[in-house]
Amino acid sequence: MIGYLGVDVGSVSTNLVVIDEKTNVVSYIYRRTMGEPIRAVQEGLRELKELLPSKIDIEGAGTTGSARYLSGVIVGADVIKNEITAHAVAASHFVPDVQTVLEIGGQDSKIIILREGVVVDFAMNTVCAAGTGSFLDHQAARIGIPIEEFGAYALRSEAPAQIAGRCTVFAESDMIHKQQMGYHTEDIIYGLCQSLVRNYLNNIAKGKELLSPIVFQGGVAANLGIKKAFEEVLETETIIPKHYSVMGAIGASLLAKEKMREKAKSSFKGFSTSDIEFKTSSFYCKGCSNNCEIVKIEVEEEVLACWGGRCGKWEVEQTGTTPVS
């Protein structure tokens, strides 16, 4: 069997996917990054290897996410792409005529506008947590209800509470106030879902034309209360793909498969890279007034790669082609 690996490393989760030649998902891993992206990728590779068929050749690898360059060096990526591209490619693969992609993850949210298969606009929210999964996690823990049950509670609501959603502090104090007033838990939870959706649409999606088909992906898509709230406001169906939580990694694997059409041999280092000890450090380039912070990754004092500069001076693919600070 021939497979293609996709790796998506974000601040909250690290996802790895392998697809086959027919682009079917063979297996995937969804795990917490826990502030250690190198460890998350290496342990993810170990776990993924155990789930894959014994006779499978990885003939292409792609990475995406906030730590895409770092994970690209670790696995030996053939292609490294940003999250917008990866999520758009994955959404278009499952829903070819998609025109709007709503993506809500653990720490950030994004919207992607496509027309005839091409990304024409996008926006991201990486500043405020009020419209993200981590905010819902925190509120679920405070109320004492598992986040997995949030959606079921929300769907039982008959009179949702009005929750302020522009700020996590205001939302939390408003929830406490509603509890003290005797609102039912399900009404508070669905009110929170509506609040998150309002925040998303008023900030990230503001001024954008949201046309159907609309695909909703990211970890928060598991919450049926959020799906219902989106559909009420947008007055149309939101499509949740089967593998909604690992769409970035699927996009990276699809991009890797496409890349290998023009590349003779993959740079994938194999699953044994999970046993290598990598070291990362950073320094500030003094080459100009930009004072860029450059990140470098090493193995046994050999520099594998550097990135982070605006001019590309330090970005390399192989050891020895750049000076070391």
Summary of the structure (lengths in Angstrom):
residues: 325
radius of gyration: 21.1
end to end distance: 43.3
largest distance: 66.8
contacts: 1123
relative contact order: 0.17
helix: 39%
strand: 24%
